[in-house]
């Protein structure tokens, strides 16, 4: 588990940030659910995450 700051760029252009994998994954899952009415899995979110 990494505690490095990570970002996930959503295909819609929004950038989600978090201070850890868990934080950025949670931000991306909540964004996907609220904005896109889409269920993003933890694995899918992790695949999109990259170091900030
Ligand atoms: Zn989006």
mmCIF file of the protein (N, C-alpha, C, O) and its ligand, coordinates in Angstrom:
data_MODEL
# 
_entry.id   MODEL 
# 
loop_
_entity.id 
_entity.type 
_entity.pdbx_number_of_molecules 
1 polymer     1 
2 non-polymer 1 
# 
_entity_poly.entity_id                      1 
_entity_poly.type                           'polypeptide(L)' 
_entity_poly.nstd_linkage                   no 
_entity_poly.nstd_monomer                   no 
_entity_poly.pdbx_seq_one_letter_code       
;(UNK)(UNK)(UNK)(UNK)(UNK)(UNK)(UNK)(UNK)(UNK)(UNK)(UNK)(UNK)(UNK)(UNK)(UNK)(UNK)
(UNK)(UNK)(UNK)(UNK)(UNK)(UNK)(UNK)(UNK)(UNK)(UNK)(UNK)(UNK)(UNK)(UNK)(UNK)(UNK)
(UNK)(UNK)(UNK)(UNK)(UNK)(UNK)(UNK)(UNK)(UNK)(UNK)(UNK)(UNK)(UNK)(UNK)(UNK)(UNK)
(UNK)(UNK)(UNK)(UNK)
;
_entity_poly.pdbx_seq_one_letter_code_can   XXXXXXXXXXXXXXXXXXXXXXXXXXXXXXXXXXXXXXXXXXXXXXXXXXXX 
_entity_poly.pdbx_strand_id                 A 
# 
loop_
_entity_poly_seq.entity_id 
_entity_poly_seq.num 
_entity_poly_seq.mon_id 
_entity_poly_seq.hetero 
1 1  UNK n 
1 2  UNK n 
1 3  UNK n 
1 4  UNK n 
1 5  UNK n 
1 6  UNK n 
1 7  UNK n 
1 8  UNK n 
1 9  UNK n 
1 10 UNK n 
1 11 UNK n 
1 12 UNK n 
1 13 UNK n 
1 14 UNK n 
1 15 UNK n 
1 16 UNK n 
1 17 UNK n 
1 18 UNK n 
1 19 UNK n 
1 20 UNK n 
1 21 UNK n 
1 22 UNK n 
1 23 UNK n 
1 24 UNK n 
1 25 UNK n 
1 26 UNK n 
1 27 UNK n 
1 28 UNK n 
1 29 UNK n 
1 30 UNK n 
1 31 UNK n 
1 32 UNK n 
1 33 UNK n 
1 34 UNK n 
1 35 UNK n 
1 36 UNK n 
1 37 UNK n 
1 38 UNK n 
1 39 UNK n 
1 40 UNK n 
1 41 UNK n 
1 42 UNK n 
1 43 UNK n 
1 44 UNK n 
1 45 UNK n 
1 46 UNK n 
1 47 UNK n 
1 48 UNK n 
1 49 UNK n 
1 50 UNK n 
1 51 UNK n 
1 52 UNK n 
# 
loop_
_struct_asym.id 
_struct_asym.entity_id 
A 1 
B 2 
# 
loop_
_chem_comp.id 
_chem_comp.type 
_chem_comp.mon_nstd_flag 
UNK 'L-peptide linking' . 
ZN  non-polymer         . 
# 
_pdbx_entity_nonpoly.entity_id   2 
_pdbx_entity_nonpoly.name        ? 
_pdbx_entity_nonpoly.comp_id     ZN 
# 
_pdbx_nonpoly_scheme.asym_id         B 
_pdbx_nonpoly_scheme.entity_id       2 
_pdbx_nonpoly_scheme.mon_id          ZN 
_pdbx_nonpoly_scheme.ndb_seq_num     1 
_pdbx_nonpoly_scheme.pdb_seq_num     101 
_pdbx_nonpoly_scheme.auth_seq_num    101 
_pdbx_nonpoly_scheme.pdb_mon_id      ZN 
_pdbx_nonpoly_scheme.auth_mon_id     ZN 
_pdbx_nonpoly_scheme.pdb_strand_id   A 
_pdbx_nonpoly_scheme.pdb_ins_code    . 
# 
loop_
_atom_site.group_PDB 
_atom_site.id 
_atom_site.type_symbol 
_atom_site.label_atom_id 
_atom_site.label_alt_id 
_atom_site.label_comp_id 
_atom_site.label_asym_id 
_atom_site.label_entity_id 
_atom_site.label_seq_id 
_atom_site.pdbx_PDB_ins_code 
_atom_site.Cartn_x 
_atom_site.Cartn_y 
_atom_site.Cartn_z 
_atom_site.occupancy 
_atom_site.B_iso_or_equiv 
_atom_site.pdbx_formal_charge 
_atom_site.auth_seq_id 
_atom_site.auth_comp_id 
_atom_site.auth_asym_id 
_atom_site.auth_atom_id 
_atom_site.pdbx_PDB_model_num 
ATOM   1   N  N  . UNK A 1 1  ? 0.841   -1.200 0.000   1.00 0.00 ? 1   UNK A N  1 
ATOM   2   C  CA . UNK A 1 1  ? 0.000   0.000  0.000   1.00 0.00 ? 1   UNK A CA 1 
ATOM   3   C  C  . UNK A 1 1  ? 0.874   1.247  0.000   1.00 0.00 ? 1   UNK A C  1 
ATOM   4   O  O  . UNK A 1 1  ? 1.727   1.425  0.869   1.00 0.00 ? 1   UNK A O  1 
ATOM   5   N  N  . UNK A 1 2  ? 0.652   2.082  -0.964  1.00 0.00 ? 2   UNK A N  1 
ATOM   6   C  CA . UNK A 1 2  ? 1.483   3.278  -1.083  1.00 0.00 ? 2   UNK A CA 1 
ATOM   7   C  C  . UNK A 1 2  ? 0.818   4.485  -0.439  1.00 0.00 ? 2   UNK A C  1 
ATOM   8   O  O  . UNK A 1 2  ? -0.399  4.647  -0.527  1.00 0.00 ? 2   UNK A O  1 
ATOM   9   N  N  . UNK A 1 3  ? 1.590   5.310  0.189   1.00 0.00 ? 3   UNK A N  1 
ATOM   10  C  CA . UNK A 1 3  ? 1.060   6.554  0.751   1.00 0.00 ? 3   UNK A CA 1 
ATOM   11  C  C  . UNK A 1 3  ? 1.513   7.765  -0.040  1.00 0.00 ? 3   UNK A C  1 
ATOM   12  O  O  . UNK A 1 3  ? 1.483   8.892  0.454   1.00 0.00 ? 3   UNK A O  1 
ATOM   13  N  N  . UNK A 1 4  ? 1.930   7.523  -1.267  1.00 0.00 ? 4   UNK A N  1 
ATOM   14  C  CA . UNK A 1 4  ? 2.302   8.632  -2.130  1.00 0.00 ? 4   UNK A CA 1 
ATOM   15  C  C  . UNK A 1 4  ? 1.035   9.281  -2.681  1.00 0.00 ? 4   UNK A C  1 
ATOM   16  O  O  . UNK A 1 4  ? 0.021   8.614  -2.886  1.00 0.00 ? 4   UNK A O  1 
ATOM   17  N  N  . UNK A 1 5  ? 1.106   10.573 -2.913  1.00 0.00 ? 5   UNK A N  1 
ATOM   18  C  CA . UNK A 1 5  ? -0.037  11.271 -3.503  1.00 0.00 ? 5   UNK A CA 1 
ATOM   19  C  C  . UNK A 1 5  ? -0.291  10.735 -4.910  1.00 0.00 ? 5   UNK A C  1 
ATOM   20  O  O  . UNK A 1 5  ? 0.634   10.554 -5.702  1.00 0.00 ? 5   UNK A O  1 
ATOM   21  N  N  . UNK A 1 6  ? -1.572  10.487 -5.199  1.00 0.00 ? 6   UNK A N  1 
ATOM   22  C  CA . UNK A 1 6  ? -1.943  9.924  -6.493  1.00 0.00 ? 6   UNK A CA 1 
ATOM   23  C  C  . UNK A 1 6  ? -3.030  10.771 -7.132  1.00 0.00 ? 6   UNK A C  1 
ATOM   24  O  O  . UNK A 1 6  ? -3.790  11.456 -6.449  1.00 0.00 ? 6   UNK A O  1 
ATOM   25  N  N  . UNK A 1 7  ? -3.088  10.709 -8.449  1.00 0.00 ? 7   UNK A N  1 
ATOM   26  C  CA . UNK A 1 7  ? -4.195  11.339 -9.164  1.00 0.00 ? 7   UNK A CA 1 
ATOM   27  C  C  . UNK A 1 7  ? -4.838  10.330 -10.111 1.00 0.00 ? 7   UNK A C  1 
ATOM   28  O  O  . UNK A 1 7  ? -4.192  9.400  -10.596 1.00 0.00 ? 7   UNK A O  1 
ATOM   29  N  N  . UNK A 1 8  ? -6.107  10.540 -10.355 1.00 0.00 ? 8   UNK A N  1 
ATOM   30  C  CA . UNK A 1 8  ? -6.830  9.786  -11.375 1.00 0.00 ? 8   UNK A CA 1 
ATOM   31  C  C  . UNK A 1 8  ? -7.504  10.803 -12.265 1.00 0.00 ? 8   UNK A C  1 
ATOM   32  O  O  . UNK A 1 8  ? -8.262  11.650 -11.792 1.00 0.00 ? 8   UNK A O  1 
ATOM   33  N  N  . UNK A 1 9  ? -7.226  10.720 -13.571 1.00 0.00 ? 9   UNK A N  1 
ATOM   34  C  CA . UNK A 1 9  ? -7.892  11.618 -14.509 1.00 0.00 ? 9   UNK A CA 1 
ATOM   35  C  C  . UNK A 1 9  ? -9.080  10.884 -15.102 1.00 0.00 ? 9   UNK A C  1 
ATOM   36  O  O  . UNK A 1 9  ? -8.928  9.886  -15.807 1.00 0.00 ? 9   UNK A O  1 
ATOM   37  N  N  . UNK A 1 10 ? -10.264 11.394 -14.804 1.00 0.00 ? 10  UNK A N  1 
ATOM   38  C  CA . UNK A 1 10 ? -11.482 10.805 -15.348 1.00 0.00 ? 10  UNK A CA 1 
ATOM   39  C  C  . UNK A 1 10 ? -11.557 11.120 -16.843 1.00 0.00 ? 10  UNK A C  1 
ATOM   40  O  O  . UNK A 1 10 ? -11.101 12.177 -17.278 1.00 0.00 ? 10  UNK A O  1 
ATOM   41  N  N  . UNK A 1 11 ? -12.131 10.204 -17.629 1.00 0.00 ? 11  UNK A N  1 
ATOM   42  C  CA . UNK A 1 11 ? -12.300 10.494 -19.065 1.00 0.00 ? 11  UNK A CA 1 
ATOM   43  C  C  . UNK A 1 11 ? -13.075 11.785 -19.332 1.00 0.00 ? 11  UNK A C  1 
ATOM   44  O  O  . UNK A 1 11 ? -12.947 12.351 -20.418 1.00 0.00 ? 11  UNK A O  1 
ATOM   45  N  N  . UNK A 1 12 ? -13.871 12.266 -18.380 1.00 0.00 ? 12  UNK A N  1 
ATOM   46  C  CA . UNK A 1 12 ? -14.616 13.515 -18.579 1.00 0.00 ? 12  UNK A CA 1 
ATOM   47  C  C  . UNK A 1 12 ? -13.736 14.735 -18.348 1.00 0.00 ? 12  UNK A C  1 
ATOM   48  O  O  . UNK A 1 12 ? -14.173 15.863 -18.579 1.00 0.00 ? 12  UNK A O  1 
ATOM   49  N  N  . UNK A 1 13 ? -12.495 14.525 -17.894 1.00 0.00 ? 13  UNK A N  1 
ATOM   50  C  CA . UNK A 1 13 ? -11.577 15.645 -17.730 1.00 0.00 ? 13  UNK A CA 1 
ATOM   51  C  C  . UNK A 1 13 ? -11.355 16.070 -16.300 1.00 0.00 ? 13  UNK A C  1 
ATOM   52  O  O  . UNK A 1 13 ? -10.439 16.840 -16.012 1.00 0.00 ? 13  UNK A O  1 
ATOM   53  N  N  . UNK A 1 14 ? -12.193 15.571 -15.393 1.00 0.00 ? 14  UNK A N  1 
ATOM   54  C  CA . UNK A 1 14 ? -12.022 15.911 -13.982 1.00 0.00 ? 14  UNK A CA 1 
ATOM   55  C  C  . UNK A 1 14 ? -10.830 15.145 -13.419 1.00 0.00 ? 14  UNK A C  1 
ATOM   56  O  O  . UNK A 1 14 ? -10.632 13.969 -13.726 1.00 0.00 ? 14  UNK A O  1 
ATOM   57  N  N  . UNK A 1 15 ? -10.048 15.819 -12.599 1.00 0.00 ? 15  UNK A N  1 
ATOM   58  C  CA . UNK A 1 15 ? -8.904  15.163 -11.962 1.00 0.00 ? 15  UNK A CA 1 
ATOM   59  C  C  . UNK A 1 15 ? -9.204  14.954 -10.489 1.00 0.00 ? 15  UNK A C  1 
ATOM   60  O  O  . UNK A 1 15 ? -9.468  15.907 -9.756  1.00 0.00 ? 15  UNK A O  1 
ATOM   61  N  N  . UNK A 1 16 ? -9.161  13.693 -10.061 1.00 0.00 ? 16  UNK A N  1 
ATOM   62  C  CA . UNK A 1 16 ? -9.351  13.349 -8.658  1.00 0.00 ? 16  UNK A CA 1 
ATOM   63  C  C  . UNK A 1 16 ? -7.985  13.175 -8.022  1.00 0.00 ? 16  UNK A C  1 
ATOM   64  O  O  . UNK A 1 16 ? -7.083  12.586 -8.618  1.00 0.00 ? 16  UNK A O  1 
ATOM   65  N  N  . UNK A 1 17 ? -7.836  13.688 -6.814  1.00 0.00 ? 17  UNK A N  1 
ATOM   66  C  CA . UNK A 1 17 ? -6.563  13.600 -6.110  1.00 0.00 ? 17  UNK A CA 1 
ATOM   67  C  C  . UNK A 1 17 ? -6.753  12.948 -4.754  1.00 0.00 ? 17  UNK A C  1 
ATOM   68  O  O  . UNK A 1 17 ? -7.829  13.023 -4.160  1.00 0.00 ? 17  UNK A O  1 
ATOM   69  N  N  . UNK A 1 18 ? -5.694  12.305 -4.269  1.00 0.00 ? 18  UNK A N  1 
ATOM   70  C  CA . UNK A 1 18 ? -5.733  11.748 -2.920  1.00 0.00 ? 18  UNK A CA 1 
ATOM   71  C  C  . UNK A 1 18 ? -4.336  11.583 -2.388  1.00 0.00 ? 18  UNK A C  1 
ATOM   72  O  O  . UNK A 1 18 ? -3.371  11.475 -3.145  1.00 0.00 ? 18  UNK A O  1 
ATOM   73  N  N  . UNK A 1 19 ? -4.238  11.565 -1.070  1.00 0.00 ? 19  UNK A N  1 
ATOM   74  C  CA . UNK A 1 19 ? -2.924  11.443 -0.429  1.00 0.00 ? 19  UNK A CA 1 
ATOM   75  C  C  . UNK A 1 19 ? -2.472  9.990  -0.329  1.00 0.00 ? 19  UNK A C  1 
ATOM   76  O  O  . UNK A 1 19 ? -1.379  9.715  0.166   1.00 0.00 ? 19  UNK A O  1 
ATOM   77  N  N  . UNK A 1 20 ? -3.293  9.070  -0.789  1.00 0.00 ? 20  UNK A N  1 
ATOM   78  C  CA . UNK A 1 20 ? -2.934  7.651  -0.756  1.00 0.00 ? 20  UNK A CA 1 
ATOM   79  C  C  . UNK A 1 20 ? -3.766  6.942  -1.824  1.00 0.00 ? 20  UNK A C  1 
ATOM   80  O  O  . UNK A 1 20 ? -4.699  7.519  -2.382  1.00 0.00 ? 20  UNK A O  1 
ATOM   81  N  N  . UNK A 1 21 ? -3.417  5.690  -2.099  1.00 0.00 ? 21  UNK A N  1 
ATOM   82  C  CA . UNK A 1 21 ? -4.219  4.903  -3.029  1.00 0.00 ? 21  UNK A CA 1 
ATOM   83  C  C  . UNK A 1 21 ? -5.675  4.875  -2.588  1.00 0.00 ? 21  UNK A C  1 
ATOM   84  O  O  . UNK A 1 21 ? -6.586  5.099  -3.385  1.00 0.00 ? 21  UNK A O  1 
ATOM   85  N  N  . UNK A 1 22 ? -5.878  4.596  -1.300  1.00 0.00 ? 22  UNK A N  1 
ATOM   86  C  CA . UNK A 1 22 ? -7.248  4.502  -0.793  1.00 0.00 ? 22  UNK A CA 1 
ATOM   87  C  C  . UNK A 1 22 ? -8.020  5.785  -1.006  1.00 0.00 ? 22  UNK A C  1 
ATOM   88  O  O  . UNK A 1 22 ? -9.185  5.754  -1.402  1.00 0.00 ? 22  UNK A O  1 
ATOM   89  N  N  . UNK A 1 23 ? -7.373  6.925  -0.743  1.00 0.00 ? 23  UNK A N  1 
ATOM   90  C  CA . UNK A 1 23 ? -8.068  8.209  -0.843  1.00 0.00 ? 23  UNK A CA 1 
ATOM   91  C  C  . UNK A 1 23 ? -8.437  8.521  -2.288  1.00 0.00 ? 23  UNK A C  1 
ATOM   92  O  O  . UNK A 1 23 ? -9.551  8.970  -2.559  1.00 0.00 ? 23  UNK A O  1 
ATOM   93  N  N  . UNK A 1 24 ? -7.517  8.289  -3.217  1.00 0.00 ? 24  UNK A N  1 
ATOM   94  C  CA . UNK A 1 24 ? -7.820  8.635  -4.606  1.00 0.00 ? 24  UNK A CA 1 
ATOM   95  C  C  . UNK A 1 24 ? -8.831  7.652  -5.192  1.00 0.00 ? 24  UNK A C  1 
ATOM   96  O  O  . UNK A 1 24 ? -9.677  8.031  -6.002  1.00 0.00 ? 24  UNK A O  1 
ATOM   97  N  N  . UNK A 1 25 ? -8.738  6.402  -4.780  1.00 0.00 ? 25  UNK A N  1 
ATOM   98  C  CA . UNK A 1 25 ? -9.715  5.412  -5.244  1.00 0.00 ? 25  UNK A CA 1 
ATOM   99  C  C  . UNK A 1 25 ? -11.105 5.773  -4.733  1.00 0.00 ? 25  UNK A C  1 
ATOM   100 O  O  . UNK A 1 25 ? -12.081 5.693  -5.478  1.00 0.00 ? 25  UNK A O  1 
ATOM   101 N  N  . UNK A 1 26 ? -11.197 6.168  -3.472  1.00 0.00 ? 26  UNK A N  1 
ATOM   102 C  CA . UNK A 1 26 ? -12.490 6.560  -2.914  1.00 0.00 ? 26  UNK A CA 1 
ATOM   103 C  C  . UNK A 1 26 ? -13.039 7.776  -3.644  1.00 0.00 ? 26  UNK A C  1 
ATOM   104 O  O  . UNK A 1 26 ? -14.234 7.833  -3.933  1.00 0.00 ? 26  UNK A O  1 
ATOM   105 N  N  . UNK A 1 27 ? -12.183 8.754  -3.946  1.00 0.00 ? 27  UNK A N  1 
ATOM   106 C  CA . UNK A 1 27 ? -12.628 9.954  -4.653  1.00 0.00 ? 27  UNK A CA 1 
ATOM   107 C  C  . UNK A 1 27 ? -13.122 9.597  -6.045  1.00 0.00 ? 27  UNK A C  1 
ATOM   108 O  O  . UNK A 1 27 ? -14.143 10.116 -6.494  1.00 0.00 ? 27  UNK A O  1 
ATOM   109 N  N  . UNK A 1 28 ? -12.404 8.714  -6.733  1.00 0.00 ? 28  UNK A N  1 
ATOM   110 C  CA . UNK A 1 28 ? -12.793 8.333  -8.089  1.00 0.00 ? 28  UNK A CA 1 
ATOM   111 C  C  . UNK A 1 28 ? -14.096 7.544  -8.082  1.00 0.00 ? 28  UNK A C  1 
ATOM   112 O  O  . UNK A 1 28 ? -14.948 7.753  -8.945  1.00 0.00 ? 28  UNK A O  1 
ATOM   113 N  N  . UNK A 1 29 ? -14.262 6.634  -7.115  1.00 0.00 ? 29  UNK A N  1 
ATOM   114 C  CA . UNK A 1 29 ? -15.484 5.848  -7.055  1.00 0.00 ? 29  UNK A CA 1 
ATOM   115 C  C  . UNK A 1 29 ? -16.682 6.739  -6.767  1.00 0.00 ? 29  UNK A C  1 
ATOM   116 O  O  . UNK A 1 29 ? -17.754 6.541  -7.338  1.00 0.00 ? 29  UNK A O  1 
ATOM   117 N  N  . UNK A 1 30 ? -16.510 7.718  -5.887  1.00 0.00 ? 30  UNK A N  1 
ATOM   118 C  CA . UNK A 1 30 ? -17.626 8.589  -5.570  1.00 0.00 ? 30  UNK A CA 1 
ATOM   119 C  C  . UNK A 1 30 ? -17.930 9.520  -6.744  1.00 0.00 ? 30  UNK A C  1 
ATOM   120 O  O  . UNK A 1 30 ? -19.096 9.807  -7.015  1.00 0.00 ? 30  UNK A O  1 
ATOM   121 N  N  . UNK A 1 31 ? -16.896 9.995  -7.445  1.00 0.00 ? 31  UNK A N  1 
ATOM   122 C  CA . UNK A 1 31 ? -17.107 10.818 -8.644  1.00 0.00 ? 31  UNK A CA 1 
ATOM   123 C  C  . UNK A 1 31 ? -17.845 10.015 -9.717  1.00 0.00 ? 31  UNK A C  1 
ATOM   124 O  O  . UNK A 1 31 ? -18.810 10.504 -10.305 1.00 0.00 ? 31  UNK A O  1 
ATOM   125 N  N  . UNK A 1 32 ? -17.399 8.801  -9.969  1.00 0.00 ? 32  UNK A N  1 
ATOM   126 C  CA . UNK A 1 32 ? -18.022 7.967  -11.007 1.00 0.00 ? 32  UNK A CA 1 
ATOM   127 C  C  . UNK A 1 32 ? -19.491 7.721  -10.682 1.00 0.00 ? 32  UNK A C  1 
ATOM   128 O  O  . UNK A 1 32 ? -20.352 7.767  -11.560 1.00 0.00 ? 32  UNK A O  1 
ATOM   129 N  N  . UNK A 1 33 ? -19.763 7.459  -9.398  1.00 0.00 ? 33  UNK A N  1 
ATOM   130 C  CA . UNK A 1 33 ? -21.123 7.169  -8.990  1.00 0.00 ? 33  UNK A CA 1 
ATOM   131 C  C  . UNK A 1 33 ? -22.010 8.407  -9.068  1.00 0.00 ? 33  UNK A C  1 
ATOM   132 O  O  . UNK A 1 33 ? -23.128 8.341  -9.579  1.00 0.00 ? 33  UNK A O  1 
ATOM   133 N  N  . UNK A 1 34 ? -21.511 9.539  -8.561  1.00 0.00 ? 34  UNK A N  1 
ATOM   134 C  CA . UNK A 1 34 ? -22.335 10.745 -8.485  1.00 0.00 ? 34  UNK A CA 1 
ATOM   135 C  C  . UNK A 1 34 ? -22.504 11.430 -9.835  1.00 0.00 ? 34  UNK A C  1 
ATOM   136 O  O  . UNK A 1 34 ? -23.597 11.883 -10.174 1.00 0.00 ? 34  UNK A O  1 
ATOM   137 N  N  . UNK A 1 35 ? -21.417 11.505 -10.607 1.00 0.00 ? 35  UNK A N  1 
ATOM   138 C  CA . UNK A 1 35 ? -21.442 12.272 -11.849 1.00 0.00 ? 35  UNK A CA 1 
ATOM   139 C  C  . UNK A 1 35 ? -21.852 11.411 -13.039 1.00 0.00 ? 35  UNK A C  1 
ATOM   140 O  O  . UNK A 1 35 ? -22.566 11.870 -13.930 1.00 0.00 ? 35  UNK A O  1 
ATOM   141 N  N  . UNK A 1 36 ? -21.397 10.166 -13.048 1.00 0.00 ? 36  UNK A N  1 
ATOM   142 C  CA . UNK A 1 36 ? -21.618 9.329  -14.229 1.00 0.00 ? 36  UNK A CA 1 
ATOM   143 C  C  . UNK A 1 36 ? -22.604 8.195  -13.979 1.00 0.00 ? 36  UNK A C  1 
ATOM   144 O  O  . UNK A 1 36 ? -22.897 7.421  -14.890 1.00 0.00 ? 36  UNK A O  1 
ATOM   145 N  N  . UNK A 1 37 ? -23.124 8.086  -12.744 1.00 0.00 ? 37  UNK A N  1 
ATOM   146 C  CA . UNK A 1 37 ? -24.029 7.004  -12.391 1.00 0.00 ? 37  UNK A CA 1 
ATOM   147 C  C  . UNK A 1 37 ? -23.428 5.658  -12.802 1.00 0.00 ? 37  UNK A C  1 
ATOM   148 O  O  . UNK A 1 37 ? -24.095 4.812  -13.397 1.00 0.00 ? 37  UNK A O  1 
ATOM   149 N  N  . UNK A 1 38 ? -22.159 5.491  -12.468 1.00 0.00 ? 38  UNK A N  1 
ATOM   150 C  CA . UNK A 1 38 ? -21.379 4.340  -12.917 1.00 0.00 ? 38  UNK A CA 1 
ATOM   151 C  C  . UNK A 1 38 ? -20.697 3.717  -11.711 1.00 0.00 ? 38  UNK A C  1 
ATOM   152 O  O  . UNK A 1 38 ? -20.195 4.422  -10.836 1.00 0.00 ? 38  UNK A O  1 
ATOM   153 N  N  . UNK A 1 39 ? -20.684 2.387  -11.671 1.00 0.00 ? 39  UNK A N  1 
ATOM   154 C  CA . UNK A 1 39 ? -19.983 1.699  -10.591 1.00 0.00 ? 39  UNK A CA 1 
ATOM   155 C  C  . UNK A 1 39 ? -18.558 1.393  -11.024 1.00 0.00 ? 39  UNK A C  1 
ATOM   156 O  O  . UNK A 1 39 ? -18.313 0.531  -11.868 1.00 0.00 ? 39  UNK A O  1 
ATOM   157 N  N  . UNK A 1 40 ? -17.633 2.115  -10.429 1.00 0.00 ? 40  UNK A N  1 
ATOM   158 C  CA . UNK A 1 40 ? -16.217 1.890  -10.696 1.00 0.00 ? 40  UNK A CA 1 
ATOM   159 C  C  . UNK A 1 40 ? -15.697 0.951  -9.606  1.00 0.00 ? 40  UNK A C  1 
ATOM   160 O  O  . UNK A 1 40 ? -15.928 1.183  -8.420  1.00 0.00 ? 40  UNK A O  1 
ATOM   161 N  N  . UNK A 1 41 ? -14.999 -0.101 -10.009 1.00 0.00 ? 41  UNK A N  1 
ATOM   162 C  CA . UNK A 1 41 ? -14.433 -0.987 -8.993  1.00 0.00 ? 41  UNK A CA 1 
ATOM   163 C  C  . UNK A 1 41 ? -13.104 -0.432 -8.503  1.00 0.00 ? 41  UNK A C  1 
ATOM   164 O  O  . UNK A 1 41 ? -12.476 0.408  -9.149  1.00 0.00 ? 41  UNK A O  1 
ATOM   165 N  N  . UNK A 1 42 ? -12.694 -0.933 -7.331  1.00 0.00 ? 42  UNK A N  1 
ATOM   166 C  CA . UNK A 1 42 ? -11.409 -0.518 -6.773  1.00 0.00 ? 42  UNK A CA 1 
ATOM   167 C  C  . UNK A 1 42 ? -10.269 -0.840 -7.751  1.00 0.00 ? 42  UNK A C  1 
ATOM   168 O  O  . UNK A 1 42 ? -9.357  -0.034 -7.936  1.00 0.00 ? 42  UNK A O  1 
ATOM   169 N  N  . UNK A 1 43 ? -10.332 -2.028 -8.375  1.00 0.00 ? 43  UNK A N  1 
ATOM   170 C  CA . UNK A 1 43 ? -9.275  -2.415 -9.314  1.00 0.00 ? 43  UNK A CA 1 
ATOM   171 C  C  . UNK A 1 43 ? -9.241  -1.480 -10.525 1.00 0.00 ? 43  UNK A C  1 
ATOM   172 O  O  . UNK A 1 43 ? -8.168  -1.092 -10.988 1.00 0.00 ? 43  UNK A O  1 
ATOM   173 N  N  . UNK A 1 44 ? -10.428 -1.120 -11.036 1.00 0.00 ? 44  UNK A N  1 
ATOM   174 C  CA . UNK A 1 44 ? -10.478 -0.205 -12.182 1.00 0.00 ? 44  UNK A CA 1 
ATOM   175 C  C  . UNK A 1 44 ? -9.893  1.145  -11.812 1.00 0.00 ? 44  UNK A C  1 
ATOM   176 O  O  . UNK A 1 44 ? -9.141  1.741  -12.583 1.00 0.00 ? 44  UNK A O  1 
ATOM   177 N  N  . UNK A 1 45 ? -10.244 1.622  -10.629 1.00 0.00 ? 45  UNK A N  1 
ATOM   178 C  CA . UNK A 1 45 ? -9.732  2.923  -10.195 1.00 0.00 ? 45  UNK A CA 1 
ATOM   179 C  C  . UNK A 1 45 ? -8.210  2.869  -10.013 1.00 0.00 ? 45  UNK A C  1 
ATOM   180 O  O  . UNK A 1 45 ? -7.495  3.791  -10.407 1.00 0.00 ? 45  UNK A O  1 
ATOM   181 N  N  . UNK A 1 46 ? -7.733  1.793  -9.419  1.00 0.00 ? 46  UNK A N  1 
ATOM   182 C  CA . UNK A 1 46 ? -6.283  1.669  -9.208  1.00 0.00 ? 46  UNK A CA 1 
ATOM   183 C  C  . UNK A 1 46 ? -5.525  1.653  -10.522 1.00 0.00 ? 46  UNK A C  1 
ATOM   184 O  O  . UNK A 1 46 ? -4.425  2.197  -10.616 1.00 0.00 ? 46  UNK A O  1 
ATOM   185 N  N  . UNK A 1 47 ? -6.116  1.026  -11.546 1.00 0.00 ? 47  UNK A N  1 
ATOM   186 C  CA . UNK A 1 47 ? -5.467  0.977  -12.848 1.00 0.00 ? 47  UNK A CA 1 
ATOM   187 C  C  . UNK A 1 47 ? -5.299  2.376  -13.436 1.00 0.00 ? 47  UNK A C  1 
ATOM   188 O  O  . UNK A 1 47 ? -4.339  2.639  -14.160 1.00 0.00 ? 47  UNK A O  1 
ATOM   189 N  N  . UNK A 1 48 ? -6.237  3.271  -13.121 1.00 0.00 ? 48  UNK A N  1 
ATOM   190 C  CA . UNK A 1 48 ? -6.189  4.616  -13.685 1.00 0.00 ? 48  UNK A CA 1 
ATOM   191 C  C  . UNK A 1 48 ? -5.311  5.557  -12.856 1.00 0.00 ? 48  UNK A C  1 
ATOM   192 O  O  . UNK A 1 48 ? -4.963  6.648  -13.309 1.00 0.00 ? 48  UNK A O  1 
ATOM   193 N  N  . UNK A 1 49 ? -4.952  5.127  -11.632 1.00 0.00 ? 49  UNK A N  1 
ATOM   194 C  CA . UNK A 1 49 ? -4.205  6.017  -10.736 1.00 0.00 ? 49  UNK A CA 1 
ATOM   195 C  C  . UNK A 1 49 ? -2.745  6.124  -11.170 1.00 0.00 ? 49  UNK A C  1 
ATOM   196 O  O  . UNK A 1 49 ? -2.138  5.163  -11.642 1.00 0.00 ? 49  UNK A O  1 
ATOM   197 N  N  . UNK A 1 50 ? -2.213  7.316  -10.994 1.00 0.00 ? 50  UNK A N  1 
ATOM   198 C  CA . UNK A 1 50 ? -0.787  7.498  -11.242 1.00 0.00 ? 50  UNK A CA 1 
ATOM   199 C  C  . UNK A 1 50 ? -0.231  8.498  -10.251 1.00 0.00 ? 50  UNK A C  1 
ATOM   200 O  O  . UNK A 1 50 ? -0.969  9.301  -9.680  1.00 0.00 ? 50  UNK A O  1 
ATOM   201 N  N  . UNK A 1 51 ? 1.102   8.443  -10.048 1.00 0.00 ? 51  UNK A N  1 
ATOM   202 C  CA . UNK A 1 51 ? 1.705   9.371  -9.080  1.00 0.00 ? 51  UNK A CA 1 
ATOM   203 C  C  . UNK A 1 51 ? 1.450   10.820 -9.472  1.00 0.00 ? 51  UNK A C  1 
ATOM   204 O  O  . UNK A 1 51 ? 1.533   11.160 -10.653 1.00 0.00 ? 51  UNK A O  1 
ATOM   205 N  N  . UNK A 1 52 ? 1.149   11.662 -8.523  1.00 0.00 ? 52  UNK A N  1 
ATOM   206 C  CA . UNK A 1 52 ? 0.895   13.077 -8.800  1.00 0.00 ? 52  UNK A CA 1 
ATOM   207 C  C  . UNK A 1 52 ? 2.218   13.808 -8.976  1.00 0.00 ? 52  UNK A C  1 
ATOM   208 O  O  . UNK A 1 52 ? 2.229   15.015 -9.217  1.00 0.00 ? 52  UNK A O  1 
HETATM 209 ZN ZN . ZN  B 2 .  ? -15.874 12.077 -14.696 1.00 0.00 ? 101 ZN  A ZN 1 
# 
